[in-house]
Amino acid sequence: MTSTRDIIKKYEKKIESELKNKKQSYSREYSQFKQEMLPEMTRYKRWTEALGNIVKINLAEKDRTKTQGYLNTAHIDVTPEQALTLSIVSLILSFFGVVSIILGWFFVTGEFQVLLLFLGLIASLFVFYYTYTMPKRLANSWRMKASSQMVPAILYVVVYMKHTSNLERAIEFASQHLEIPLALDFRKIIYDVEIGKYSTIKQSLDTYLENWEEYAPEFVEAFHLIESSLFEPSETRRVQILEKALQVILDGVYEKMLKYTREIRSPLTNIYMLGIILPTLGLALLPLASALLQGLVQWQHIFVIFNIIVPFFVFYMTSEILFKRPGGHGESSVLELNPDYPKYASKKPWITAFIIALPLLLLGMLPFIFQVSFITSSLGLQSDYTFQELGIPFFEQELLFDFKDTGLGRKVGPFGLPAVLLSMFIPLSIALFFALTYRKKTKEMIKARDSTKSLEKEFTNSLFQLGNRIGDGTPAELVFGKVAQSTQGQKTQKFFLLVDQNIKQAGMSIEKAIFDKKRGAIIYFPSALISTSMKILIESVKKGLQVAARSLMSISEYVKNINRITERLRDLLAEIVSDMKSNMTFLAPLLAGIVVGLSSMIALILNRLTLLSNLVGDTSSVGQGFAFASITELFDITSVIPPYYMQLAIGIYIVEIIFILTTALVTVDSGKDPLKTKYDLSKNLLRGTALYLIASIVTTITLSVLAIVALGGLI
């Protein structure tokens, strides 16, 4: 028979193993709340949990602690070992993909691409870096989102504690009126006290504030002042300390952003020079370089360098700048709370944009479609045409696509001028696809946000009047009608009139008149500031009219101070923002367009020299024929990178640069703001791509015609 001791040992081992394998868990409601509010985090978590358990990798304690800190900040429930495993698996898979492509190329063409293998290894290392630093970027993204709500958080806590000196209720009040993600942090502070992890709200708050000591010390200092007000016996002194707390965070944010604007000027200049100017100028030399190197540098190498490696390099430099951005300033609205969010989340704009972009993409691939014998023979078409066959009365012998036979059973090209012009439809289709999609998604939401900001600007002044009237002794039920009379012609007048009508005609209480789900005035004014101000009014009026008046007037004054500091910061950033925008949408596309024209002209001249060499060899002296033959052997046209691919690489590169720099620009100016990022992308893609295509078409046609005329005279 089994003894009692054996049974106890058996279940002791079972319990110990369960405790070791058990992760930190929260209540079902809290976990569901995180899952609903943080969908962008779950994607990384799913990949990490799927691929991060393939092998077991141990980290050094220092690296493990650092990575765990990033994961905790980003609220991602995975282990540092899983995150590192994901990075290594991504490196292996990406390099395996590169090797597979090279082997496939070798079996088809018989060429083993050593340079492409080296470039693929570099690209795979960039993939490793991207996935390895993902926890840091997610933590930084969380910090920027949360820090943009720090000033409102201190404001709500201060306003509440002015009339009720209770820290726990003040934090709960702030968590109800803040937006994600700081609202989640505040609820977690209360949650830790409720489950007994900490005995007091002060302990839980102090532990949470340790995460912000390095990143936002002014936020920590403001909360410590708020905590000290709890022990102040004098009411006047207590209110002064609370007001000082808000002033501390406002001054701290302003000083940090002032320092940041000075520090990022030089890095942004480096990004423009190293990430845009030098690569674009280097592209201008590639046609000649590829000819001199006898085909060592090919079009696929250009794509890997300028469409993968260089954009990753620019992305790395911009990431380093964004990591240093201080918190406390930026857009804090959550997209999911916008009434037009279903349009933003809809998949229909993607489908519509794809239908529009697909014909342009096919038009850009027309030179290769004509090389498919099945298609051309079934339609009764040739694989290529001369200008004369198409009825064009000039440059009759110019080919439309101009593919060259290498003599090894392969064709290279296209080298024709019309083919280069057709290739411009491919970057146009890519830019239009994203621009149309983002414009359709964000157009209405941006209008709603701008309208709300305009409304809130007016409401700040109206709020002061509301507090002033209540302070004069006017009952809260009557004050809305009086303020409506004094706000004639303003947007906020309708709000006060609706509240007054609901109170007088429908017999509603103030709370129902404002927040009733069917008739409440807030339905027609979806503003966080208006909603929060009215909730503070309802809460504070229970303490007396004078308390309510002070609360409303304090909110009005503080919001004015916040807006004033925001405008100062925008003035400081204006020069940097303007420089980045002009570089991204004007200088870079213009320079890239000129480079496309130059590369087309160089390829055309080499093509003409080959023809001229053949003619001279047939009709002229041996000396002249030998001279031209030497030139064409040195610059073999079949080893030159076709201008079709050059334009394609440059066009896609411009689109990638616009994506990277627009995201950086919005983050520097407004913090983490997906709505503004996509809206600005829709505008910048259209402007930058349009200028690039215009410059490319003009320079390509002009320089090519000049080259044809000049060399045609020699022929």
N, C-alpha and C positions, 0 to 999 in steps of 0.2 A: 504493500500500500504506500501511496505517496504521503510523505510526512508534511506537517504544517510548515516546517522550515523550507522545504523544497517549493511549496506553493508560493510562499512569501518571496523567495528568491526569484522565481519565475516571473511574478508580476512586478517585482522591483526592476528587473532588466527591461521589461516591456514598457514600463512608465518612463524609465531613463531614456530609452531610445526614442520614444515619442516626444519627450521634452527637448532632446537634442535636435530633432528634425523639425520641430515646430517653429515657424517664423513668427515675427511680431504680428499680432492680429488686432483688428479693431472690431467694433460692432458692425453688424450687417448694414445698418443705416449709414454709418460713417463711410464704410467701404463703397456703398452704392453712390453716395454723394461725391466721392472722389472720382469714381468711374464716369459719372455723368458730366462732371465739370472739367475733366482733364482728358479729353479724347486724344489729343496729340501726344500725350505721354504714353498711352497704352500701346501705341504702335511700336515704339522703341522697346517697351517692356515685352511685347509679344515676340519680337525678333530675338531679344536677349534670352527669354525663357526657352524659345525653340532651339536656338543654336548655341546658347551659352552653357548647355549641359552635355555637349558632345564629349569634351575631355575635361579633366580636372586640372586646373592650373593654379599654382600657389603664387601669391604676390608677396613682395617684401612688405613688412609691417608699415613702413612709412608710406608706400604707394597705396596700400590697402586703406589706411586711415584717410588719406587725401581723397581717394575715389569714393569712399563711403560717405565722406562729408558732402561731396557733390550730389550723390544720389539722394541723401537725406534732404538736402536743400531743394532738390527738384521733386521730392515726394514720389520717388520711384522705388517700389518694393522689389529690388533685385540685389544680388550680391556683387561686390567688386570683381570676384572671380568670374562670374557670368559675363560681366561687361568686357573683361579682358579676353575671354574666350570668343566672344562675338567679334572682336577686332581681329583676332588671329584667323578665325574661320573666314572672315570677309577678305583678308589678305590672300589666303590660300585659294579661295574660290575665284577672286578676280584674276589672280595670276594664272590659275588653271584655265580660265576663259581666254586669256591672252594667248597662252600656249596652244590651245585648241584652234584658235583662229589662224595662228602662224602655221600649224601643221596642215590645216585645211588649205591654206594658200600654197603651201609647198606641194601638196598632192595635185593641185589644179594647175599651177604654173611651173613647178619645178624650181622655184626660187625660195631659199630659206632666208627669212628676214631677220638678220642678227640685230640690226639697229632697232627694228620694231620690237624685238624681244626685250632689248634694254629699256626702251621707252615704256613698254608695257609694265616692266618691273617698277619703274618710277611711278607710273600711274597707280599701280597696286599699293605702293607705299603710301601714296596720298589717300587711297581708300582706307588703309589701316589708320592713318592719322585722323581721318574724318570720324571713323567709328570709335577710335580710342578716346578722342576728345569730346565725344557726344555727351557724356555726363556733365562735363564742364560747361558745354554750351547750353544744355538744358537747365543747369543750375543758374547760369547767367541770365537765361531767358526768364526763369521764374523770378529772379531777383529784380529784373527790370520791370516786370509786370507788377510785382508786389510793391516795389519802391515808388512806382508812380501813384500809389494809393496811400503813401505814408502821411502826407500832409492832411488829406481828408480824414484819415484814421485818428490822428492827433486832434483834429478839429472836433470830431464827433465825441471823443472821450472827454475833451475839455468842456464842450458845451453841456454834456450831460452832467459832469461832476460839478459844474457851477451851481446847479440847483439841487443835486443829490450826490453827496460825497460818498459814493459807493463804487469802488474800483471794479468789482465783479460785474455789477449791472452796467457800468459804463462800457466795459469791454464787450459784454453781450449786446448792448445797444449798437456799438460800432460794427460788430460782426453781422448784424442784421441789415445794416445799411451800406456797408462796403461791398465791393464786387470781388469776384475771384481774381487772384488767388489769396490776397491778404485776408479776406473773410474766412477762408478755410483755415489759415493759421490761427486767427483769433478764436474760432470755434474749437480748434485743437487745444488751445490754452485752457478753455473752460472744460473741455472733455477730459483732459488729464487730471483735473481736480475732481471731477465727478466719479472717475473710476478709481480714485485713491492713489494715483501715481504721485501727486503732491498734496500736501495737507492744506495749503492756502493758495489763493489766486496769485499772490505776490511771488511765491516760489516758482509757480508754473510760468509766470510772465518773465521773471528774471532769467530762467533757463532758456526761454525762447529768445530773449534779447541777446544772449551770448552769440547767436548766429549772425547778428547784425553789427557786432562791435567793430569789425574791421571795415565792412562795406558801407554802413550808414551810422556812424557814431552819433550824429545829431538826433537820429530817431531814438537811440538808446538814452541819450541825455534828456530828451524831452519826456520820455516815460519815467525816468527817475525823478524828474521834477514833479510829475503828476503824482507819483507815489509819495513824495515828501509832503505834498499838500494834505495828505490824509492825517498827518500828525500836527498840523498847524491849528492852534486853538482860535486864532483871530480870523474871522470871516473875511475881512478886507485883505489880510495878508494871504489867505488861502486863494482867493480869486486872482490876486496879483501873480502868485506862483503859477497858477494854471495858464494865465495869459502869457507869462514868460516862457512856458513850455512850447506854446505854438510859435512864438517869435524865434525861439532857438532853432526849431526845425526849418523855418522859412529862411533864416539867415544862413544856416548850414548848407541847405540845398543851393542857394545862390552862390556862395563862395566856392563850393565844389564844382559847379558847372562853369563858373568863371575860370577856374584853373584848368578845367578840361578843354575849354575852347582854345586856350593858349597851347596846350600840349599836343593837340591833334593836327595842328597846321602842318608841321613837318612830315608826319607819317602820311597824311593825305597827298602831299606833294610827291612823296616817294611812290605811292600807289599809282599816281597818274603817270609818272615818268617810267617806272619799272614795269608796270602792268599794262600800259596802253601805248606810250610813245615808242619805247625801244622794241617791243614785239612787232608793232606795225611797221616801223622802219626796217626791221630785219626781214619782214616778208617781201619788201621791195627788192631785196638782193637775192632772194631764193631762186628765181628763174635762171639767172646766170650761174649761181653757185651749183645748182643741180646739173646744169650742162657741163660745167668744168669738172664736177665729181663723177661724170659719166654714169649718171643714174643711181648713185649711192643714196642720195636723198630723194625719196619718192613722195607721191601725194598722201599716202597713208601715214607717213611720218609727220607730215605737216598737220594732219588732222589730230594726231595724238598730242603733238606739242602744243598747238594753238587752240585746240578745243577741249583738251583735258588738263594738261600739265600747267600751262600758263593761267587758265581760269582758276585752278586750284591754288596757285601761288597768290593770285589776287585775293581769292577768298580767305586764304590764311592771313594775309596782311590786314584785311578789313576786320577779320575776327579778332585779331590782337587789339585793334583800336576799340572795337565794341566791348571787349572784355573790361576795358578800363573806364567805360562810361559810368559815372556815378549815378546813384539812384535819387529818387525824390522828385523828378521832373519828367512829365510825359503824359500821353493819353492813357486814361484808366478805364474806359468803357469796355464792357464785355459784349462781344458780338451776339452771343446767344440771347441777350435781353432785348435786342432791337426787334421791333415788330416786323421788319422786312427781312429777318434772318432766313426764313425759308427760301427766299430768292437767292440769297448768298450761298446757301448749302445745296441748292438744286444742281442736278447734273445736266439740265437742258442747255445751258449756255455752252458747255463743252461740245455737245452734239451739233448745235447750230454753227459754232465756229469751225468745227471739223468739216462740215459740209461745204463751207465757204472756202476753207484753206486747201482742201484736197485737190480741186481742179488746178490751182496755182502750183501745187507741188508736182502734179503730173506734167504740167506745162514745162516746169524746170527740168524734168527728167526726159524730155522729148528726144534729145540727141541719142540717148541710150535705147529708148523705145524703138527708134528707127533702125537700130542695129539688130533687132530681133527679127530674123528672117521670116519666122512664122507670121508675124503681124504684117510686115511690109508686103510679103508675097500674097497673103490673103486679101489685102486691100489694093493690090496692084501699084504699090509705091516703090520707089528706089530707097536705098539706104542713105543716099546723100544727093544733094542737088547743087548746081552752080547758080550764081546770080543770073546768068544768062538764061538758064532753063526756067527760072522763075519769072522771067520777063523784067528783071531789074536792069535799067539802061546804063549802069555804071559798075565798074569793077566786075565785069562779066565773068571772069575766070575764078573769082573767089568762091570757095566752097561754103555751104551752109554750116556743116558740122566739122568737116576736115579731120577725119581719123587717119592716123599714119600706120602703115604696116611695118613692123619691126623686122620682118623676114624670118621670125621664129614661130610663125603661126598665130601671133598675137597682134592686136591693134592697140595703139595708144592714142589718147586724145580725149575730147575734141579740142582742136586748136582754132576753129572758125570763130570769127567775130560774132555772128548771130548766136552761136552756142554759148558764148560768154554772157551775152545779154539775156538769153533764156535761163541761165543758171541763177540769175538774180531773183527769179520767182521763188526759189526754194527758201532763202532766208526771209523773203517777204511773207511766204505762207506760214512759216514758224512764228514770226512776229505777230501776224494778224491773228493766228490761232489763239495766242495768249492774250493779246490786247483786246480782242472782241469778247473773249470769255470774261476777263476781269472787269471790263467796262460794264458788261451786262449784269454781273454779280454785284458790283459796288455802287453803281450810279445812284440808285434810289437811297441806299443806306448813307452815302456821303451827303446827299441833300438833306436827309432827315437829321443827320448829326449836325450839319451846319445850321439848320433851322433851330435845333435844340440849343446850340451854343448861343445863337443870337437871342433866343428867348431867355436863357439863363442870365445873359448880360443885363437885360432889362429887369429881370426878376430880382436881381441883387439890390437895385435901387428901390423897387417896390417893397421888398422885404423890410428895408429900413423904415419906410412909411408905415408898414403894418405894425412893426414893433413900437414905433413912436405913438401911434393911435392907441394901442393897447396900454402903453405906459401912461397915457392921459386918463385912463380909467374907462375907456370904451369897452363894453363886453365883447368877447371874442366872436359871438354870434352876429354882432352888428358891424364889426370892423371891416368885413369884406366888402360890404356895399359902399362904405365911405371911401375905401381905397380905390374901388372901381371908378368912382366919380372923379378922383384926382389923377387917374392914369388914362385919360381919354387919348385915343389914337395909338396906344401901345398894344403890343401883342398880349401882354399879361392882363389887360383889362378883361378880356373874355374869360380868363380863368377865375378872376375874382367875381365876375358877374354870375358865372355858373354856380360857384359855391354859394353865393348870396341867394340865388333862385332856389337851389335845393333846400336851403335852410328855411326860407320864408314860405315858399309855395308847397314844397313836399313835406315840410315839417321834420326834416332830417337833423340829426346831430352833426356837429362839425366833422367828426370822423367819417360818418357815412356820406356826408355831402361831398367830401373830397375823395374817399377811397371806396365808395360803393362800386361793386363790380359791374352794375348795369348803368347807373346814372352818375357815378362819381366824376368830378371834374378832372381828375388825374388821367382818365382814359384818353382825353384829347390833348394832354400835355405830358408825354412820356419822358420826363426829365428826372434824373436822379437827385439833382439839387432841390427841385420843387418838392418831390416826394419826401425827401429827408427833412427839409425845412418844416413841412406841414406835420410830419410825425413828431418832430421836436416841439412844435407849437402845441400839439394835442397832449404830449407828455408833460410839458412844463406848465401849461395853464392849470393843471391840477394842483400845482404848488402856489398858484396865485398869479394875478395879472402882471405884477412887477417882474416876477421871475420869468414869465413868458416873454415880456417885452425885452428884458436884458438878453435872453437867449437869441431872439430873432435879430436884434441889433448887432449882437456879437457875430452871428453867422454872416450878416451882410458885410460887416467890416473885415472879417477874416477872408471872405471870398474876394473882396476887392484887393486885399493885400496879395493873395495868391495870384490873381490875374495880373497884378502889377509886376510881380516878380517873373511870371511867365513871359510877359511882353519884353522885359529886360533881357531874359535869357534868349528869346528869339532874335532880339537885336544883336546880341553877341554872336549868335550862330549864323546870322544872315549872310555874312561875307563868305564863310566856309561853305554854307549850303549853296550859295550862288555859284561859287567856283566849281564845286563838284557837279552841279547840274549843267553848267556850260561845257565842262570837259566831257560829260557823258553824252549829252544830246547834240553837241555842236562840233567841238574840236576833234574828238575821237572819230565820229562817223565821217567827217570831212576828210581827215587825214587818211582814213582807211579807204575811202572812195578814190582818192588820188593814187594810192598804192595799187589798187585794182587796175586803174588805167595804165599805170607804168608797167606792171607785170604783163598786161595784155599786149602792150606795144613791144616789149622786149621779145615775147614769144613770136609775135608777128614778124618782127625784123629778122629773127633767126630762121623763121619759116621761109621768108622771101630770099634770104641769102642762100638757102639750100637750092631754091629754084634758080636763082641767078648763077650759082656755081655750075649747075647742070647745063645751063644755056652757054655759059662762057667756055665750059669744057668741050662743048660741041662745035662752037663757031669761032673761038678766038685762039690766040697763041697758047703755046704750052705753058709759058711763064704765068700768064694771067689765070689760066685754068688751074695751075698748081697752087697759086695764091688763094683762090677762092675755095679750092678743095681743102686746103689746110685749115681755113677758117671754119668750114662746115664740119670738118672732122673734130676740131677742137670744141665747137658748140653744136653737138649733134642734136637735132630737133626732137628726135625720138626719146632722148634722155632728159629733156626739159619737162618740168612739171607743167601740165596744161593749165592755161589761165582759167579754165572752167573750174578746176579744183581749187585754185588759188582764191578765186572769188568766193567759192562756197565756204572755204575755211575762214576767210575774213568775215563774211557775212554772219556766219554762226557765232563767231567770236564776238562780234559787236553785240549780238542779242544776249550772249552770256554776260558780257561786261555790264550791259544795261541792267540785267537782273541783279548782279552782285552789288553794283554801286547804288542802285535805287534802294535796295534793302538796307544798305549801310547808311545812306542819306536819311531815310525815314527814322532809323533807329537812333542816329545821332541827334536828330531834331526833335522827335516825339517819343522816343522809347520804343518798346515793343508794341507795334500797332499794325496788325495784319490787314485791317481794312484800308488804311491809308497806303500801305505798301502796295497792295494790289491795284488800288485806284491810280497811284502814281506810275506803277508799271504800265498800265494801259495807255497812259499819256506818253510816257517816255519811249516806250517801244515804237509807237506810231511816229513820233517826232524823230527819234534817232535813226530808225530804219529808213524813213522817207528821205532824210537828208543824205544818208549813206548811199541809197540807191540813185538819187539824183546826181550826186557827185560821181558815183561809179559810171553811170551811163554817159554823162557829159565827157568825163576825162577819157573813158575807153573809146568812145566814138571819135572824139577830136584827135587824140594821139594816134589812134590806129589809121585814121584817114590820112593824117599827115605822113605817117610812115609808108603807107601804100603809095601815095602820090610821089614821095621822094624816091623810093626804091623802084617804083614803076617807071620813072623816067630813065633810070639806069638800065632797066631791062629793055 
